[in-house]
Amino acid sequence: MQKELRLKKHWFYTVYNYSIYGVDLKMTILRDSVTQPEANIGKAFSDIACNSRGTPRTRVNQLLHSNPNLWRGCDMAGQGFHGIGTGYHELDDILPGRGWPSSGLVEVIARHSGMGELQLLIPLIQSVIKQGKWILCVAPPYLLNAPALTQAGIDIDQILIVKQDTPCKDALWSMEKAMQTETCGLVLAWQNWLPGKVLRRLQLAAEVGDTLAVLFKHNDSKYSPSSLRLQIKGFATDNRDFSRAEVTVIKARGNFRPLSAQFSLYPKTLSA
């Protein structure tokens, strides 16, 4: 909207009203009668955005950060801070938002079970338990080590387990219901052969329920709709340190190329 008024002879001031993502901005340009205002619109608007004590820009940034479906150039790997910290700074450095997404479907691909894929989630599990929320584990291929979880500060009473021999249909139903429950903070599932249609349904359920779901698989799905896909591999060093792993980001919203990081899955901060 443009409003132009005469200030005095040969001088005018023009008021421009803008609305960006619901934030109303006003710009005033003072000019003489021979100046074309259009030539100064961009500069004047930029000056207002920079010189208004950051209020309009801050409000716009808050609106952008509040929507996880939007990402900007500054949210590329190693930048931005809207993610949930993984507990491994090397992994944070290669993830957009520097951490796990707050909701949606994450796939962790490991050729074999027991390669450290669950240890990768221990800091996240600890964070969810501290929030007083419960965790659903669907069809784990092995018995969870209760003493080790307790030693890591995880209350096993807040972990529910759906056994491996549960029919797939019932297991998927329990996952969807858990994602729709406010008191559920995390869903972990071991499922290797889910079709793309089911993955899309789980991704949508996780986003609508504002819950993070992690799917452990042996094989990668190239056209998976998940918001994040990681691959974990064992990485033995010259000193035979088998606690180290190599994690590769295969796909991530806001990232355009695969990135890898090598780090210890058992740092002192986790084992203490």
Phi, psi and omega in degrees: 000134184236135178227124184238130181228149178278127179272308172203183185304126178071004180235143179226155166235137183245132180251123177249132176252129181238155173223117180238114181051040177085359178263118181276128180237147179232137181230133179242130181239127176260129183210163173269178189289345183257359181273136176274116184293332184300330183291339184252002185299310183300315181294317182296318180296319178297320179297319180295317181298326184271334188253007181262035179060022174078001186298306180299317182295319180297318181293321177295318179298321179296320179293321179294317182289336182284347180250106183291348180276355177253140174219152182237173181301326181287351179267010178295172183309132178086000180227165183075157184221033183267357180274170177267121184307135182278344186092354178234108186295332177295323178286320177303324184294339182251004179256134173300134183081359178057047176164183178293148172294152182287337178207169180110185183254128177243133177250131176244114184260124176225134183300327181222154176288151178083022180265014180101009183294325178283323177301329178299334183262357184304312178300322178293318178299317178301318181295318180294317180297320179295334178281358179081014180261161180256164185235137178253126175249122185250119174054051175295140184283355180214162177289132178290138183280095184300315179299321180293321178295318179296320179296331179278004178085021182256125178281108184291345176291345180262013179245124177254141184236129171260121188294159185294331182276008177290135177306143184304320180299317179291323179296318179294322178298317180295325178295313180298317180295322179295320179295336181272358182261126184296330183277356176269123183259344184198140176239125177244131183219143177248098182220125188260335190233044179277132179288164182302325180297319179290321178298319178297322179295319178293320178299315179294318180297321179293320180291316180294320180278358181054046182233148177265129177239134180243126181248119178267129184222161175265337184234146181275142175253109188300323184253032180293142180276003182299153182282341181208133176232126179238151173236131181245136179227150174290147182218101180269131179269179181297331180269019174062038178272098184274003178279350181274151180220157175248123181245129180244131174275106180281319181210139175204138175295127183092007179230140186245002181210150179294139177228148182231155176215145178243130183199167179276133178280352182233061178291163183298329181292338179265328183277345183288000000 
